Amino acid sequence: MNPPRFRFTPTAFLIATFTLLLGLGRLSAADRPPNLVFILTDNQGAWTLGCYGNPDIRTPHIDKLAKEGARFTRALSSNPVCSPTRATFLTGLIPSQHGVHSFLDPKFMMGPQAYNTLKEFTSLGEVLRDSGYTCGLSGKWHLGDNLKPSEGFSFWITKPDGHTNEFYNQDVIEHGAVRKEAGYTTDLWTRKGVEFIEQNKERPFFLFLAYNGPYSLGQLMTHPPKNRHAEYYKGKHFTSFPVDAMHPWQHANKQFHNQQNAMERVAAEVSGVDDGVGDIMATLKRLGLDDNTLVVYASDQGWMGGQNGMWGMGDHFRPIGAHELMMQIPLIFRRPAKIPAGHSSDIIVSNYDFLPTVLGELGLGAKMPQAPKSPGRDFGAAIHGNVKDWENVMFYEMETVRAVRTDDWKYVARFPNGPYELYDMKKDPRERFNLYGQPGTEARRAELAGRVDTFFTRYADPKYDIWKGGISKAKRHAE
């Protein structure tokens, strides 16, 4: 006589899932899957941090994070503005796959046209939720339908919009409603991040601490800083902000060039974020979660503060820019006893490599979404100081601009009529001498142009491939 077959009913599935989650919650901190704290800042070049060589701006807590973990010196963002890069971090997809080519209009955040631009994709929060994690967002979302928690998050406090006019007396979204936050919003995101950690200390958690600081652009730069670092930076001479003639391609932010107040504001806001990093790390230590928590620090895209006479990111230039410092982001991984302390890696990695790498570090590499196919690669070996075979290459795009960065070269193409750029990054790391069209570079140009075509032919979704008539979910800035 055969034993009776078990019927896997929806009720049985719910019971099994609840039992799994309950079991994960009861494990000791050391036996649980590692927690994840992903700290993402807004418009921050790696060069603004002490651990990346800045001599002027105080960032002791972030510097300590780098000292205790792994720091990447050539981490580059695949796009120069916030909505596309945040979508890429969370999905592992490039703009011509997820369709967010630029920053989203406010109408997509709240109101009748609001919608979640990541809805059709599987993102980091969803993977972790389905693996038994509790997921919380504290800070900037800017990916649509901001009033409602989405993408696996159950804890949700954010902003109604994407841009930042100020950090004081601002609207925030909490419990599905808009309210006024009178204090310093950088501190608010930190406090709520601490609250989330405390609430979930007995179970695996993912905290997405998405600061909207330092946000080094817009009218914010005309206002003097007000946080606790303001007095320290008042009148300070900043050697790290070059004073140079304005670049002819500068389109926006012209009023901030070489301005002392703007430099002070950037410095103070960077240090304000650093205070928050210190509070988060102290909370993990106080609760005994330090050793079993992977902490990652990054920025959504790079930023320029006077270098080459440029202030801002790619969309602030005409034609749209693809300069190295618009792309270079800080990227630090820390997990005591698992990640060797104090080492750096100079391999070229991109934010589209983030998702497969983080899932690998959490032991969830097999959960990497397979459709659409991410161009991302797991660079976990480099985090642990064991890099072997790694090709130094990454690809970049914003609307009609595409670029490839290799170990030695950068090639920039603008559809359909240019201008084009070609730089020898070993001899000219500041990108001062455009070699495009120079005799002797023909073979190099052809090779790099071919690499751009091959990459985007393989990965771009025709629906969102602007070079081939595709659309953008965001308003276009260059036609």
C-alpha positions in Angstrom: 0.0 0.0 0.0 1.4 3.4 -1.0 1.7 6.1 1.6 -0.7 9.0 1.1 0.6 11.9 -1.0 1.0 15.3 0.6 -1.0 18.0 -1.2 0.9 21.3 -1.2 -2.1 23.6 -0.8 -1.8 27.5 -0.5 -2.5 27.1 3.2 0.3 24.6 3.6 2.6 27.0 1.7 1.8 29.8 4.1 2.4 27.6 7.1 5.8 26.5 5.7 6.8 30.1 4.9 5.8 31.3 8.4 7.7 28.4 10.0 10.8 29.4 8.0 10.6 33.0 9.0 10.0 32.1 12.6 13.0 29.8 12.6 15.2 32.5 11.1 14.0 34.9 13.7 15.0 32.6 16.5 18.5 31.9 15.4 21.3 33.6 17.3 22.9 36.6 15.7 26.0 34.5 14.8 24.0 31.7 13.2 21.6 33.9 11.2 22.2 34.8 7.6 24.2 38.0 7.5 22.3 41.3 7.7 22.8 43.9 5.0 23.2 47.7 5.6 23.5 49.5 2.2 24.4 53.2 2.7 23.9 55.1 -0.5 24.6 58.9 -0.8 23.4 61.4 -3.4 25.8 63.1 -5.8 29.0 62.3 -4.1 32.4 61.9 -5.8 34.8 59.5 -4.1 37.3 62.3 -4.0 35.3 64.1 -1.3 36.3 61.5 1.3 39.4 61.3 3.4 39.9 57.6 2.6 40.1 58.6 -1.0 42.6 61.3 -0.4 40.6 64.4 0.5 42.7 66.6 2.8 39.9 69.1 3.6 36.7 67.3 4.5 36.3 65.5 7.8 35.0 61.9 7.3 36.4 59.9 10.2 33.6 57.3 10.4 33.6 56.5 6.6 37.4 56.4 6.7 37.2 53.9 9.6 34.8 51.8 7.5 37.4 51.7 4.7 40.2 50.9 7.2 38.2 47.9 8.5 37.1 46.6 5.1 37.7 46.7 1.4 37.8 49.9 -0.6 37.5 50.1 -4.4 39.5 52.9 -6.1 38.0 52.5 -9.6 34.3 52.0 -8.9 32.3 53.7 -11.7 28.6 54.4 -12.1 27.0 53.5 -15.4 25.0 56.7 -15.5 25.5 60.2 -14.0 22.1 60.9 -12.4 20.2 59.5 -9.5 17.1 57.6 -10.7 18.8 55.5 -13.3 21.8 54.7 -11.0 19.5 53.7 -8.1 17.5 51.5 -10.4 20.8 49.9 -11.5 22.0 49.2 -8.0 18.8 47.5 -7.1 18.2 45.5 -10.3 21.7 44.9 -11.8 20.3 46.3 -15.1 21.5 49.2 -17.2 19.3 52.1 -18.2 18.6 50.6 -21.7 17.2 47.6 -19.8 15.2 49.1 -17.0 14.2 52.1 -19.0 15.0 54.9 -16.5 17.5 57.0 -18.5 17.3 60.1 -16.4 15.9 61.5 -13.2 12.2 61.0 -12.8 9.7 63.9 -12.8 7.8 64.6 -9.6 4.5 63.6 -11.3 5.7 59.9 -11.2 6.4 60.1 -7.5 2.9 61.2 -6.3 -0.5 61.8 -7.9 -2.5 60.1 -10.6 0.5 59.4 -12.8 2.6 57.9 -10.0 3.9 54.4 -10.7 6.8 52.1 -9.6 9.3 52.1 -12.4 10.9 48.8 -11.2 7.6 46.9 -11.0 8.4 44.5 -13.9 11.8 43.6 -12.5 13.0 41.5 -9.5 15.1 43.8 -7.3 17.3 43.4 -4.3 14.6 44.0 -1.7 12.4 41.4 -3.3 15.1 38.8 -3.4 16.0 39.3 0.3 12.3 39.4 1.4 11.7 36.1 -0.3 14.8 34.8 1.5 13.4 35.6 4.9 14.8 39.1 5.4 12.8 42.1 6.7 13.6 45.1 4.5 13.5 48.8 5.4 14.0 52.0 3.4 15.1 55.2 5.2 15.8 58.1 2.8 15.5 58.9 -0.8 13.6 56.6 -3.2 13.1 58.6 -6.5 11.9 55.5 -8.4 8.2 56.2 -8.5 5.0 55.8 -6.4 6.8 57.1 -3.3 3.8 57.0 -1.0 3.6 53.2 -0.9 6.2 50.7 0.2 7.3 48.5 -2.7 10.1 46.2 -4.0 10.1 44.0 -0.8 10.3 46.8 1.7 7.9 46.9 4.7 9.5 49.7 6.7 9.3 52.9 4.6 10.2 56.5 5.2 11.2 58.6 2.2 10.8 61.9 0.4 7.9 63.0 -1.8 10.3 64.0 -4.6 13.8 63.5 -5.9 15.5 66.8 -5.8 16.7 68.6 -2.7 16.2 72.3 -2.1 17.2 72.1 1.6 17.8 69.7 4.5 15.6 71.6 7.0 11.9 72.0 7.3 11.2 69.5 4.5 8.3 67.3 3.6 8.8 63.6 4.2 6.6 60.5 3.7 5.9 58.3 6.7 3.1 55.8 7.3 1.7 56.6 3.8 1.2 60.3 4.5 3.2 63.5 3.9 4.4 65.4 7.0 6.8 68.2 7.7 10.1 67.4 9.3 11.4 70.5 11.0 14.9 69.2 11.8 17.9 68.1 9.7 16.7 65.4 7.4 20.2 63.8 7.2 19.8 63.1 10.9 16.2 61.9 10.4 17.3 59.2 8.0 19.9 58.0 10.4 17.5 58.0 13.4 15.0 56.0 11.4 17.7 53.6 10.3 18.7 53.0 13.9 15.0 52.5 14.8 14.7 49.9 12.0 17.8 48.0 13.2 16.6 48.0 16.8 13.2 46.7 15.7 14.7 43.8 13.7 17.7 42.9 15.7 16.4 39.4 16.3 15.9 38.5 12.6 17.8 38.9 9.3 17.3 42.4 8.0 18.2 44.6 5.0 18.5 48.4 5.7 18.6 50.6 2.6 19.9 53.9 4.2 19.5 56.2 1.2 20.7 59.6 2.1 19.7 62.5 -0.1 23.0 64.3 1.0 25.4 65.7 0.3 23.4 66.7 -2.9 26.0 69.1 -4.1 24.0 71.1 -6.6 21.0 73.4 -7.1 19.9 76.3 -4.9 21.2 74.4 -1.9 24.7 75.6 -2.9 23.6 79.2 -2.4 22.6 78.7 1.2 25.2 78.6 4.0 25.5 75.3 5.9 23.7 75.0 9.3 24.7 71.6 10.7 27.3 71.1 13.4 30.2 71.3 11.0 29.3 74.7 9.5 31.5 76.7 11.9 34.5 74.4 11.3 34.4 75.0 7.5 33.5 78.7 7.6 36.3 80.6 5.7 38.4 77.4 5.2 40.7 77.3 2.3 39.9 74.1 0.3 42.8 72.7 -1.7 40.6 69.9 -3.0 38.2 72.2 -4.9 40.2 73.4 -7.9 39.7 77.0 -9.0 39.8 76.9 -12.7 38.2 78.6 -15.7 34.7 77.4 -16.5 34.5 74.6 -19.0 32.7 75.6 -22.3 30.4 72.6 -22.0 29.0 73.8 -18.6 25.3 74.2 -18.9 23.9 74.4 -15.4 25.4 75.3 -12.0 27.4 78.1 -13.4 26.8 80.3 -10.3 28.6 77.9 -8.1 32.0 77.8 -9.8 34.8 78.8 -7.5 32.4 80.0 -4.8 33.5 79.6 -1.2 30.0 79.2 0.1 29.3 76.3 -2.2 32.5 74.6 -1.1 31.6 75.0 2.5 28.1 73.6 2.0 29.4 70.5 0.2 32.0 69.9 2.9 29.5 70.3 5.8 26.9 68.0 4.2 29.5 65.3 3.5 30.5 65.5 7.2 26.8 65.4 8.1 26.5 62.0 6.3 29.6 60.8 8.0 28.0 61.5 11.4 25.2 59.2 10.4 27.5 56.4 9.4 29.1 56.7 12.8 25.7 56.3 14.5 24.7 53.3 12.4 28.0 51.5 13.1 27.7 52.3 16.8 24.2 50.8 16.8 25.4 47.6 15.2 28.2 47.3 17.8 25.9 48.0 20.7 23.4 45.4 19.6 26.0 42.7 19.0 25.3 42.7 15.3 28.6 44.1 14.1 30.3 40.8 13.0 27.3 39.4 11.2 26.4 42.5 9.2 27.7 43.4 5.7 27.9 47.1 5.5 28.3 48.7 2.0 28.9 52.4 1.4 28.5 53.9 -2.0 27.1 56.9 -3.9 24.6 56.8 -6.7 27.0 58.7 -9.1 30.1 60.8 -9.1 30.3 64.6 -8.9 32.8 67.3 -9.9 33.6 70.3 -7.8 35.8 72.5 -10.1 38.1 69.8 -11.7 38.6 70.8 -15.4 36.4 73.8 -14.7 33.4 71.5 -14.2 30.7 71.6 -11.4 28.1 68.8 -11.2 27.4 65.7 -13.2 26.7 64.6 -16.8 23.3 66.2 -17.2 24.7 69.6 -16.2 26.7 69.8 -19.4 25.8 70.2 -23.1 26.7 67.9 -24.7 26.0 65.5 -21.8 29.2 64.6 -20.0 31.0 61.3 -19.4 34.0 62.6 -17.5 35.7 60.1 -15.1 34.8 62.1 -12.0 31.1 62.1 -13.0 31.4 58.3 -12.9 33.7 57.6 -10.0 31.9 56.6 -6.8 33.1 55.5 -3.4 32.6 51.8 -2.8 33.5 50.2 0.5 32.6 46.7 1.9 32.9 45.8 5.6 32.2 42.6 7.5 34.6 41.8 10.3 36.1 38.3 10.3 34.9 37.7 6.7 36.4 40.6 4.7 40.1 41.4 5.3 40.6 44.8 6.8 42.4 47.7 5.2 42.9 46.6 1.7 42.0 48.3 -1.5 41.4 47.1 -5.1 42.0 49.0 -8.3 40.0 46.7 -10.6 37.3 48.5 -12.6 33.8 47.7 -11.3 30.4 49.2 -12.0 27.2 49.7 -10.1 25.6 47.0 -12.4 28.1 44.6 -10.7 26.7 45.5 -7.3 23.7 43.1 -7.2 25.4 39.9 -8.1 28.3 40.7 -5.8 26.1 41.5 -2.7 24.0 38.4 -3.2 27.2 36.4 -3.5 28.4 37.9 -0.2 25.2 37.0 1.5 25.3 33.4 0.3 22.4 34.0 -2.1 24.3 34.1 -5.5 21.9 31.5 -6.9 19.0 33.9 -6.3 20.4 36.4 -8.9 17.5 37.3 -11.2 18.1 35.9 -14.7 15.6 37.8 -16.8 16.4 40.3 -18.1 20.1 39.1 -18.0 22.2 41.5 -16.1 25.6 42.5 -17.5 26.9 42.5 -13.9 29.8 40.4 -12.6 30.4 39.2 -9.1 33.6 40.8 -7.9 33.5 39.1 -4.5 37.0 37.7 -5.0 38.4 41.2 -5.0 36.6 42.1 -1.8 38.5 39.2 -0.2 41.8 40.1 -1.8 41.8 37.1 -4.1 41.3 38.7 -7.6 42.5 36.4 -10.4 40.9 36.7 -13.8 39.1 40.1 -14.1 38.7 42.1 -17.2 38.9 45.8 -16.4 36.0 47.2 -18.5 32.7 48.9 -17.8 30.1 50.7 -19.9 28.2 53.9 -19.4 25.2 55.6 -20.9 22.9 58.5 -20.5 20.3 58.9 -23.2 22.2 59.6 -26.5 25.6 59.2 -24.9 27.5 55.9 -24.5 31.0 55.2 -23.4 33.4 52.3 -22.6 36.2 52.6 -20.0 38.9 50.0 -20.2 42.1 49.7 -18.2 43.9 52.2 -20.4 41.4 53.9 -22.5 38.0 55.7 -22.6 35.9 56.1 -25.7 32.7 58.3 -25.7 30.1 58.3 -28.5 27.1 60.6 -28.9 24.3 59.5 -31.2 24.0 60.3 -34.0 26.5 63.1 -34.8 28.9 63.3 -31.9 31.0 64.9 -30.6 33.2 61.9 -29.9 36.0 61.6 -27.3 39.0 59.3 -26.9 41.4 59.5 -24.0 44.6 57.6 -23.0 43.7 57.2 -19.4 47.2 56.2 -18.4 48.9 59.2 -19.9 46.0 61.6 -19.4 43.9 60.6 -16.4 42.3 64.1 -16.1 41.0 63.8 -19.7 42.5 67.0 -20.9 43.5 65.9 -24.4 40.9 64.5 -26.7 42.6 62.1 -29.1 39.6 61.4 -31.3 40.5 62.0 -34.9 44.2 62.2 -34.2 46.5 60.2 -36.6 47.5 56.8 -35.3 44.3 56.2 -33.2 42.1 54.8 -35.9 42.5 51.1 -34.8 41.9 52.0 -31.1 38.7 54.0 -32.0 37.4 51.2 -34.1 38.1 48.6 -31.4 36.3 50.6 -28.7 33.4 51.6 -30.9 32.9 47.9 -31.7 32.9 47.0 -28.0 30.2 49.6 -27.3 28.1 48.2 -30.2 28.5 44.6 -29.1 27.7 45.3 -25.4 24.5 47.3 -26.1 23.4 44.9 -28.8 23.6 42.1 -26.3 22.0 43.8 -23.3 19.7 46.7 -24.4 16.0 46.1 -24.6 14.7 47.4 -27.9 11.9 49.1 -26.0 14.4 51.3 -24.1 17.3 51.4 -26.6 17.3 55.1 -27.4 20.0 54.7 -30.1 17.5 52.6 -32.0 14.3 54.6 -31.4 13.5 53.3 -27.9 11.8 55.3 -25.1 12.8 56.5 -21.7 10.6 56.3 -18.6 11.9 59.7 -17.6 11.9 63.0 -19.5 14.6 63.3 -22.1 17.3 66.0 -21.6 19.2 65.6 -24.9 17.5 65.1 -28.2 
